[in-house]
């Protein structure tokens, strides 16, 4: 079962531009425009994996609390991405699940922040 999830994570991970060096190089030009965005503070910088994973540039209401929640979750995801594990290992499976849960938490946090009674 863990192998199935690792395969799914690898596919998802690669789709975000973190494939092998060769595949990454081929997609570089295609992804060039999607790797930058306006992050909290208004700077245009290359987006980290975590920022892309939480959709940091999508905040149509411009809510500062939404931006903060997304940035905090992005930083936690980037911390996990920097932690190496062998593909198919239990650690890699836990890392995948932790990233998924952080994305879910970010979405629920935005829902709470923007909830109107």
PyMOL commands that set and color helices and strands:
alter all, ss='L'
color gray80, all
select helices_A, chain A and resi 2-15+21-35+49-54+64-81+90-114
alter helices_A, ss='H'
color red, helices_A
select strands_A, chain A and resi 36-38+44-46
alter strands_A, ss='S'
color yellow, strands_A
deselect
rebuild
show_as cartoon
